[in-house]
Amino acid sequence: MPVRRSIKETDGVYFITITCARWLPLFNLTPGYDIVYNWFDNLKLNGHYIIGYVIMPDHLHAIIAFRNSGKSINTIVGNGKRFMAYELVKRLKKGNHQSTLDQMRQWVNKTDKERYKIHEVFEPSFDWKNCYGPLFLEQKLNYIHYNPCKTLPALALHPWDYLHSSATYYITGEQGIYEVLNLMQLHEINLSK
């Protein structure tokens, strides 16, 4: 479940979950998987590292090593959600998904409407966990990589079969659709620089 706690640190390795509003399969409907990859590119340009990920039709999990950039991690993720939301809405309009847009418009609360928010694209907050140890990090990588195999119906028989995941890299050693930094490389990096 999304949480409303703030991340006080400005660097570190975090397991992040961002969920589409009311679990709508927006990444699949638009299709918008590349929108997440564009956000990852932006994170990398700003000195952060993508350690692992899976993009499901209605949510995404990512393990991100945030380097101290002077911005809070909440701000960085919030800006990413905003960037992805604009792109998803643009594609929904282009694809004539008017009923979905109408639903998302109805979900905007009064306070957000007063701030000119038009669509509720993502759940208001995001879930996060600090990955402070290698065992916990490995556990979270396994969790996200097996996520497509545990849905009903399953999106993949094996983790490496799912296209929008870093599982292929961690299992076969070959980078998948999006290049990630592996755990060994992460240990060589000082995030607070």
N, C-alpha and C positions, 0 to 999 in steps of 0.2 A: 504494500500500500504506500502511496505517496506520503511524504512527511513534510512538515513545515518547519523543521529545525534548520538553522543556518549552519553552514560549514564555517568554522572560525578560522581555519588555516588558509593560507594562500598557496600552498603547494602540498604535494603528496599524491599517493595513488588511491583512486576512488573507484568503486563499483557504482555506476550510475544507471538508473532506470528511468526512462521517460515514456509515459503512457499516453496514447491518443485519447481524446475525450470520450468517455463512456466506452472505451475499448473498440471504437470504430476502426476498421481495417484500412486506415487512410494510406499507409505506405503501399499497400497492395492495390487499392482502388485508383490511385492517381497515375500511374505507378511512381512512387517517390523515394525509392531506396537510394537513388543517386543524390537526393537532397541531403540525406544523412552523410554520405561520403563527402559532399561539398563542405558540410560543417566540420567533419574530421580534417579536411584539408586546411580549413581556416584555423583550427586548433593547432595543427602542426606548424603553420606559418607563424603562429604566436609562441612557438617554443614548447608546446605540449606534445605528449606522445600517446598514441593509441596502442594499447597493450593487447586488447581483445575486444570482440564485439559480436553481437548477433542482432540483426534487424528483422523482427517479426512483422507480420502484417499490421498489428495494432500497438506495438510497443518496441522499444529498443533497449538493449543492455549494452553497456560499454565499460571497459576498464580503462581509465585514463590516468596517465601520470601528468599531473598539473605542475608546471614549473612556475615559481613565483614571478608573476607578471605585474604585480601591483594592483591587480583586480581580484576581488573575491571570487572563489569558485562558484558561489551562487550566482554572481553577476555573469560569469562566463557561460554557465549552463543556461541561465535565463535568456541571455542574448542569443544563444544557439537555438533555443526553443522558438524564440520570436522569428529568427531568420527562417527556420524550417516551416513555421506556421504560415508565413506569407507565401512561401513557395507552394505549399500544399493547397492553400486556398486558391491561388492562381490556377493551378492545374485542375482543381475541382470545377472552377468556372469554365475553363477551356473544355473540359470533358462533359459539360452540361449536367453535372451532378447536383441539380438544384435542390432536390429533397434533402440531400445530406447537408448542403449549405444552410438550408432553412432550419434543420435540426440544430446545427452548431450555433446558429444565430439565437435560437431559443434558450440555449444553455448559458448564455452570457448573463452574469448576475448584474443587478442594478448599479452597484458601485463601478464595475468594469465598464458598463455602458456609459456611465457619466465620464469615464476616461477615454471614450470613443473606441472601445473595443467592439468589434463587430461579430467575430466568431470565436467560439471556444474550441480550439483545435487540439490542445493537450490538457491533461489534468493540471490543475493550477500549480501543484508542486511536483517535485521529483523525489524519488527515493535514492538514498546514497548510503554507502558503507565505506569506512576507511579501511583500506587493505594494508594493514601495518605489518603483516608477516607473510612469508612465502607460502606457508600451508594454506592460509586463508585465501590468498590470491589464487592459488592453484584450485582450491575448492570452487571459487567463483568462476574461474575459467571453465571448469568442467560443467558447472551449472548452466552457464550461458550456451555452451556448445551443444549440450544435450536438449536444450529448450525446444528446438524444432521437432525432435523425436518424441516429445511427450505431449504434444497437442493432440486433440481429437477433432478431426482426423490428423494423423501425423503429417507434418510437412516434409519429413525426410525419414528414411529408414535408418541411416547412420549420420552422425554429426557432419562428417566430411562431404555428405551428399547435398547439404544445404548451401546454396550459393552465397547468401548474404550473412556470412559468418567467418570468423577467423579460425574455425576448427580445422580446416584443411591444412593450414600452416602448422598448427600445433601437433597435428597427427602425422602429416607426411613430410613436413619441412618445406613444402612449396607454398609460396605466398598465393593467396586466393585473389578474389576480386579487389580487395583493398589491402595494401601493405601495412603490416603492424610491426611493432618493435617487440622482440621476444623478452622473456623474463631475465635471461642472462645479460642481455644488452642493457636492460633497465638498471641492473645492479651497478653498472659502470657509470651511471649518470648521477650527478649531483643536482637535484631538482631546485634547490634554493638559490642557485646562481642567477 
